[in-house]
Amino acid sequence: MGLLSETDPPPFSHRPHREASPFVLVSDHAGRQVPSVLRDLGVAAADWDRHIAWDIGIHGVGVALHEALGATLIEQVYSRLVIDCNRAPGHPTSMPLTSDETPIPANVAATAVCRAAREAEILHPYHDRIAGELARRERAGEPTALIALHSFTPCMNGVKRPWHCGVLHHRDTRSARIMLVLLKGEPGLCVGDNEPYVLTETSDYTVPRHAEAAGLPYLELEIRQDLIADPSGQNEWAERLARLLPQYWARLSAA
């Protein structure tokens, strides 16, 4: 018997491109679904509305950005508490035992077989869809930049975070430098450079696997969750990114 039943949603949502675009939008933590067999993982109902379960607001931003740019959008629909799709298979935090001091009882009790099922039925299909889209574009000779969309909590472990958004980068900083300039040119924005997180090969999986390993340009963007908690904020940020991303691509292509 598998992890996902016929009544459970597929492991990812794929909105194909509607017009030519160099961007492939991906969102590792867009959803908070849980396989029915796992019930609520032993987590209280109120905690499913918190940042520990998903990247609050990023689904709305991604859909609005897809509509504005016509670009492909691939989103993970299951909660990061089930399996974190921005962690490599077997990573110690890919199936968290606690998150922001909240215990995840079902993960504490989970067996290796349970972990393997979550990876096989949720994590791998999501990444296979991204890899398939990138391979199709390569065969077609379509230039591509991977745009990884995330959001972050305004306060973590009691510490307030001042940034409105952040640009994360690792080995290739060319794209990040361009986008940092563009975002810092926006009135009133406090922009983090590898803040509030640092992108590494061990802390992240999507960008290192799909972009850095293939030599593709990429942006990993973080938006503070209180700014995109409602449709108004989501649309505002989608409109901003829809305006700035083509400028980023033009500068990148001219470099």
C-alpha positions, 0 to 999 in steps of 0.5 A: 500500500502506497503513501498517497491514496486516490483521494490525495492530491498529486505531489505537485502542481504544474502550470505550463507556460502560456507564452515564451519566457526564459523563466521557470518558476518553482516553489518548494513550500507552496502547499500544506497538504498532508497525505490522509494516512498521516492525518495531522502528524500530531500537530495542533490545528493552529500550527498548520497556519504558521510558517512551520507548515508552509511558505505563507503567501508564496502560492498566491505570489507564484500564481499571480506571477505566472499569470503576469509573465506567462512563465511555467510554474511548478509548486509542491503541494504537500507541507514541508512537515511531511517532507521538505522538498528543498532538502536532499533525500536523507537530509536530517531536516528533510523530515523535521522532528521539531520546527521552531520549537514545535514537535512533530510527533509523527516524524519522531515515530516515523520509520525508515520505510515511512521516510522512503515512501515520502521521498518516493511519492512526494519529493522525487516526483516534484523534482522529476517534474522540474528536471523534465521541464528543464530538459525539454527547454534544453532540447528546444534550445530555450534560454532558461533561468530558474526562479525559486520562490520562498517566503520567511517569517518576520520573527524567528526564535524571538528575533525580528527580521528587518528585511522585506525580501532577500536574494540568496546565492552560492557559487554563481553570484552574477544573477544575485548581484543584478537582482540585488541592484534592482530590488535596492532601487525600489523605494523603501525596501530593505533587501537582504544579501544572503539574508535571512538565510545563506544558500549552501549545497547542504541547506538547500536542494532545488537550486544546487541540483537543478541550476548550479549543477547544470550551469543555469542562471538562477534566483532564489528569492525570499519575501517576508510573510507579513507582506504577502499574507493577503491577496493585496500583498501577493499581487503587489509583490507579483507585480513588482517581480513581473516588472523587475525579472525582465530587467534582470534577464536583459542585464544578464543577457547583455553581460 
